[in-house]
Amino acid sequence: MTEFIQAVWQKLAEHIGHETATFALAIIGSAIIWPSLAWCGGKLLQARDFWRSRQRALGAVGQTQTPDGAREGKGVWTLRPITPPENYKNNVLGSRILAIANLKGGVGKTTIAANIAAHLSHDENWQKRVLLIDLDYQGSLSSMVFPDGQTWLPPKGTDSVATLALSGDVAPSTFLQACKKSPVEPRLKVVTAHYDLAQADNRLLVEWLLNKKNKDHRDLRRKFADLLMGRSYQPSEMRYNLAKLLHSEAVRENFDLVIIDCPPRLTAGTIQALCASSHVLIPTLLDHPSGESVVSFCDQIEGLKASGICPYLSYVGIVASRHAAQQNAWLGVRNEIQDQINLRNLKCGFLPSQTFIPQTVAMVRNSEEGIAYFSLQGSQPAANAKQAIVTLAEHVAAQICVPRVPSFARDLQLVLPVAAE
């Protein structure tokens, strides 16, 4: 090897001089040696983390010791290190991504997500390109948007689009092609979920706790640049998979608003949704068990924000669903929930009662036939329900800075002929 280097130096010296040849050889050597050292260092760090992975996993789920005995710890999701994507703060604050979440089931999350999306995409004053993301493996949102049966199901032997998105295994361009268009409103598209998502949630958690190295999707130029910068090894950071996808330029250019329907559990999908979102809306029933769930969920969100997991997440607020306006008991429950929230100094509160979604037979019946917004008509209860949906959707739009269509643009659409597809 030494003889080879000397021969190279002599050849260079003959053409460019001794001093210049020595300098050039030093530069070439540094360009080879430093990336090699960085690569070796990355492999050593990877081996270290593999050695520590069992301790890391057990520590994340372990109990804490108190004078009164063992108690459950803070949970896995605040596990350090926390490594947000590049430019994460600006991407979150500049996005319009709404997570609709509560850790209690049956509180109307799916109904509210679908109907808000329907109004903001369909109404002539809004006409927004809306993406609905179903993160519940039961696929309730998917089947509501596509009530005609099996068209939304993933082909046999393949995973749902939601699984691919959470796994970080799909490029933005492929993701956009996989989004399904609503049969009623072309501006409304859906990321569907199915039962494979339940297994994916478990797999993602285990792989992340064990610090499994992700596939490297970078091109060769980016890999070499990272070697030169000493970034040869980057630990797994599953919590931001969805954020990287939704904050990509391709997705942001194709949608004005993203609404994520979260499952009633603090799963990998829910955490990813909170990390990707700029805002969160919390639906609830106005009863005591549901009220306790709201307060507990707000506490957990504050813990995640304080830990630096999703520090820029803002509240839209709390909204009641299946609301019986003629009953006075709901007012007391709402006040109790708000008092508990104020006692904990949580920056969250109830939306105006005009946004509460009423309990109507029409909402339940129509949800089996598709999104209720598109078919609510005829009776006074149906009209009241639709008005509540409109009021809620427009309140949410104002909170997260989604603009209306300018009046001159609407007038122009009436004048110009519609182009044939």
N, C-alpha and C positions, 0 to 999 in steps of 0.2 A: 504493500500500500504506500509505503514511504517513497519507494522508487517511482511509483506512478505519479505521486504529487510532485516529486522533483522534476520528472520529465515534462509535466504540464507547465511547471514554473519556467523551465528553460525555454520551452517553445514560446511562452508569453514574453519572456525577457528579450528574446531575439527580435520580436516585433514591436514591443512597446516600451522596452527598457526595464532595468532591474527594479527600480523603486515602484514604478507603476504596476509591474507584474506582481510584486509582493503585496501591494495594496489590493489589487483585483482578486488575488488568491485568498486574501483574508476576508474580503466581502463574500466571495463564493462559499468559503468555509463556514462563515457565520450563518449564511442563508440555509445551509444544510444542517449544521450542528444544532442551532437553536430550535428549529422546529422538531428535530429528532428528540432533543431533551424535553421539549414541551410535551411531545407525544408520550414519551416514557413516563413523565410526571403524571400525565392524565391517567395512564394505565395503573400507576401506583395508587392514585386517589380512588380509582374505580375498585381496585382490589381491597383498599381500606374500607370503603363503604360496604362492599359485599361482606367483609368480615364482621362489620358492626350491624348488619341489617337485622339480625335476630334481636339484638338488644334494642335497636331502634323501634322495631315493631311492638315488642313487649312493653317498652317504655311508653309508647303512644297510647296504648289501651289500658295501661296499668292503673291500679288504685293508688290513692294517697293515704298516708297514715295520719290520723288525727287522735287527740286524747280520748275520743269516744270510739275509736276503732277505725277500720278501713272504710274509706269512702271512694266513690267513683271520681276519677280525675277530670280534667278539663276537656278531655276528648281528643280524638286524633287530628281534627282539622286545623288546630293551631300549632301543629308540629313544625319545628324549625329544622333547617333554614327555610325561609320564605323567599322565593326568587320570582318576582313578577316579570312579565315579558318586558322587552325594551319599549320605552315610551308609554308605559302602562297608564300612568296618571292622565296624560293628555288624551289618550285613546278612550278611556272611560268617560272623562268629563266632556269629550266631544261627541259621544255616542248618544243614541236614543234607543236604549235597550231596557225593557221593563220586565222584571221578574214578578210573577204573581205566585205568592207562596204563603204557606201556613203549614205547620207540622201536624195539623189535625185534618183528617179526611172529611169529605161530605160538606164542606163549607162553601162550595160554589166557585172554586178556583177555575175549573175548566169552562164553566158556563160564562163567567166574566171574561176570561181571556178571549174566547171565541167571539163573543158579542161585541166587545170593544174593537177587536180587529175588523169585524164585519162592518161596523159603522164607519170607521176611519178610512177603510178602503173603498167603500161603496157610495157613501154620501157625496153628492156633487160639490159640497163645500170643502171636502177634505181630499178625496181621491188619492190616498196615500198607498204606496207600495209597502205592504205589510207582510212580514214573515212571522208565522206562528210556529213555535217549537214545542213539540210534545215530549216531555221528559218523564212521563209516567208509563211504566211498562204495560199497564193495562190498556193503553191506547185509546182512552176515552175521548180525548180531543181529536185524534185522528179519525175515529169512527163518527164523531159528530160532524166534522167537515165533509167526510165522504160516507154518507149514510147508505150508499147503494150496495154495500156488502164487502167484497174482497179486494177492490181495486187498489186500496192503499197498503195492503199487506206486502212485506218484502217477498221477493221470489224465494221459492223453496231452496234451502241451503245457503241463504245469504242473510246478513245482518241488516237491521233497520238503519235508516239514515241517522237517527238519534245516537245509536251505538257508535257508528263511525265518527260522528262529530265529537262525542265525549272522549273517544279513544285517541283523538289526534291523528287518525289514520286517513284523513281525506283532505285533498287539496281544495282551496277555495273554489276553483273553477269546477271541479267535480261535484262539490257540495251544492253549488248553484244549480247544476243540471239535475241533481237528485231531488230538489225541492218540488213538491207536487202542487199544481195549480188548483185552486178551488173550482168546482164545477159551476158555481154561481157567480163568483166575482174573480176575474182574471188578475186583478191587482193583489189578490190575497193568495199567498203560497204557504205551504205547510211542510215542516220536517216531521215525518211520522215516526212513531215508536211502536214496538211490539215486545213480546215477552223475553226476547233475547236481551233486552236492556237490563232486566233484573240480574242476569249473570254478569253482564258487563259492569254494573255498579260494584259487584263483589270483586271481580277481577281487578278493576282499576284501583280499588282500595288496597288490596293485597300487594299488587305490583308496586304501588307507590310506597307502602310501608317498607317493603323489602328493597326499595331503591333500584328496581329493575331499570336497566338502561333502555331508553327509547330508541326506536329506529332513527338513524341520522338522515334526514331528508335534504340536508344542505347540498348545494353543488360543490364541485371540487375547489373552485375559486374561493368560496366562502369558508370551506374547511381549512384551506391553507392560510387564509387571512386570520382565522381564529387561532390557528397554531402559533402564528407570529405574535398574536396578542396574548398568548398564554391561556386561551380559552379552549384547551383541548378536551376538557372533561366538564360536562354540565350535568349535575344530578337531576334525576327525574323530578318534574314539577307538574304533576297531573292536574292540580287545582286550576290551572290557567289554560287548559287545552281549548275549551270553548271560547275563552276570551281571545286567544290568538286567531281563531277562525273568524269570529264575528267582528273583530276589529280590523280584519284585513281589508285592504283597499277594494278588492273585488266585491265583497259582501256589502260594504258601506255604500258603494256606488249603485247597487241594485235594489236597496231597500231604504225607505224613509223611517221605518220603525220596526223593531223586533220585539215580539212579546213571547215570553217563555212561561209555559205552564209547568210548574214544578210539582213533584210528587209530595205526598204528606209525610215525608221522612227527610232527615238530614243526610241524604245519600251523596255519593260522588257527583251525581248529576245536579243536585240542589246546590252544592258548594260551587261547582263550576258556573252555574247560572248566576249566583250572587256575585262571583268574581268578575263575570263578564258584564253585568248589568250596571247601568247608571242609576236606576231607581227600582224600588220594590213596592208593590201594592199588596196589602194583607187583607184578604176576605175573611169574614167570620159570620157565624150565627150569633144572635144576641141571646145567648143562654150562658149559664155559669161555667160549664165545662169548656165551652169554646172560648170564653173570656180568659180563662186561666191559660189556655194554649196561646192566645195572642200575646199575653204578657211574657210568657216563657220564651216565645219565639223572638220577641223584641230584645229580650235579655241576651239571647244567643247571638243575634245579629250584632249587638253592641260589643260582645266579646270578640267576635270575628273582626270587627272594624278596629278595635283597640289592639288586637294582635298583629294588625297589618295585613290581614288576608284580603279584605275588600274595604280599605279605608275610605274610599270615595263614594260608596253606595249611599244614596239618599232615599228617604221615605217619601212616597206619594201620600200614604196614609192608610187608614183602616176603613173598609167598607163592609156594610152588612148585606147579606144575601138571604133569600127566603124570608123576607121581612114582612111582618104583619103590622101594617101601619095603624090598624084600629085597636091594637092591644097596647096598654100603657106600661106593661111590665118591661118592655124593651128599653125604655128610657132609663129605668133604674140600673139595668145591666150595663148599658152603655156608660153611664156615669161611673159605675164601679170599676169598669175596665180602664176608663180614662184616669180615674183617681190613682189606680195602681201604677199606671204608666208615668203619671206626674210624680208620684212618690219616688220612683226610681230615676227621675230626671232623664227619661227617654224622650228623644226629639221626634215623637210620633203622635198622631192624634186621629180622630175620626173625621172622615169627609162629611160634607153636608148631607143631611138626611134625604135630600132630593136625589142623591146618587144611589141610595140603597135600592137593591133589586128586590121587588116585592115577591111574595109567595103567590104564584098563580098556576092554575092547572095548565094554562096555555104554554108556559115556559117548559114545564116537564114534558108535555105531549110533543111539542114542536122540536125539542132537543133530540128526540128519537128519529126525526125526519130531516135533521140538519140543524144548522145554526138558527136559533129561534128568531133572531133579528130579521131575517129575510122573510118570515112568514107570520109574524105577529100582526094581526089585523082583525077587524070585526067587532069584538066585544070591548067594553070599557076596561076590564082588567088587562086585556092584551095591549090596549093602547097605553095604559099606565105603565106596563112593564117596558114597552118599547121606549117611552119617554124617559124612564129611569136609565135605560141603557145609553140613550143618547146623551143625557146629562152627565153620566159617569164617564163615558168615553171622551167627551169634550173637556171635562175637568182634568182627566189624566193627560190629555194632549197639552193643555195649558201648563200643567206642572212640569212636563218634560220637554217643553218648548218645541212641540210639533206644530208648524204653522198651517193655517187654512190655505186653500187655493185662492190666490188673488182674484178679485172680481173680474178684472179685465181678461184674465186667462179663461175664466168660465165663459165670458161673453164671446171670446174668440173661438172656443170650441163649438158654440152654437152656430157660428157663421161658416166655419170651414167645413167642407164635405168630409165624411168619414171615409178613409182609404180602405179599400177591400183588401182582406188578408190573402 
